[in-house]
């Protein structure tokens, strides 16, 4: 069994905390994930961002630096969604993965995706079309797997590698999860990845993503789901938080993966109304409604649900969900 693997054999998912580098300073995010562990969250994850999705979010701590501190400060398992191939050379990613997995055995996984322009355009190389990005990712996956196996790698293709080797290796390679939003990508991910991570969408869409992953080779592999929620004690406040912080995240992939700056996302979102956001975020002041939503998502077969409260103030959410939501989901 690869490091970090978990199977949902009893139908009860692990419920984790998503640490949003886009919205909190690294120090505040570390405090939040420690609070989440104390409240009963069983795992954690984050995404690797160079820039936030909008200027009001206002942060973008370096995920890899932060992960070392977070793994040391808690006993949780952690994962990260990252994009090798442009901003990061795959040999650099392989070394980072190996170091965390060696230091914290069975507690780390990495999800690899084709990336977004908002994080990758900074290299000045130009942002490739999706087919080229997908082909580049598959080359990176092969390189990273070989390096994590202790091989010396030379590769000439969409990426170039010259006599690379990672010397400090974990005893067991960690899971390399595939990130996918669409059924088409999920089907490809089923063929190469150790598992799937996706994001909450309407149940009928998620069911197609799950089915495609399994049909593509993902049967009996773990599946993780990042779930955006907005909760407050008042319904209007929950809606206000969702609109204020997450209105830049309601767009489809054709737009979301190709805009280059937070200002461009803010401009694209200027006509997004509060009532438009619940399609991307589960918004309610009623914790029992959140339990019902999350239970429906768990029934699709996900082994882990990583909850992301889209507000910048995390403590009230952590306490309320730790007290009222997590126990109900586990029962």
Steps between C-alpha positions, in 0.01 A plus 500: 500500500635840406551759772191705579252255348158455656206298381139573586407143592223585749332785312603764756739754349788667676408867543790739455568873507600691188758769579452788256831670429314749283307642795711484816855596585720193557520558875122533533452192284730299725298607804179403317618151410609439859155608617342273240691201635393584855137525382503152348592547136694188401720625215596814309594617154587817312554627147824646370438861394724785394205740485149512649183477290415862578657797670259482795634156587841659530748217576709226338744345745748248361330164547815288517664713769176502697445125473820422686386719789144364493609136503730573794235697691224237468457124469270531199566363155538769232465524128577770247368571152782624280588539131840382375631598161524879483542689829656186649734262325387141572835417660442781752151367576633145539761620749240692701264201506778264603618723783157538662420132455833396652459730801134414559438140387143408404380859553549670164354477151535722195243567231631595157303711253556692180481836680345843458637805324463716811784306663705392199510803268773662711772299326438705185494187283141541387204292613453188284166374372334225705611202284864609530463557875352153541779339299760692703342380824524136395870545422547659844318212669733247339807700601382549859411132543840395369682742728299385803607146412865600526575503129724744319289672236583665170204606291452709187144594409267780599713510813874441516686315775873436509644224721271583796488289814332550837730368768290524819202272445215378721484128575162488321414740216198716585180497299502707183138607466355643180306828503196513272184709466346361181404140419740502203798588720386259773500214249863573410593537867359153568772355278806656663418624850488321836171678571276793407440841650225725373283786622133521592260547210135402456457135599406391149826650365711348776345161433622524139849597622509202737373259235752623244788463748398144581448407135841645411680270743420652839290216640597433866725806510431770765296807409521834680261796475568863588172658611451878510257606772392830651361494851413771750250522784287726280380399153558844350853502638572156349385632161701821541819306581456272201446789260780714643766229496399248235322687221822479297478119511169437326636484145544195280845361415531681167510831686632400843807318371599779258471836682840620618455745788276553804389829344376314192299264719352795689406665173338180372301470825366855510153386388486184714202529734473347849242253369750380236756374753315202658563301182867486602462526880266322742354802681290469815488601866334166577763241596248220447461606140876476460489149649239400242699648213823336612328168554369508144852568372645221714248259351671542162789296641754760608750378759578850625311829511720805551285790620592853399311781672542782249508773766822645633390462864536126563464441874120519531461263204753256646325495836147472360583222255719319752216505753198437278593383150790255538328281763188466285699410190687229691179353638 
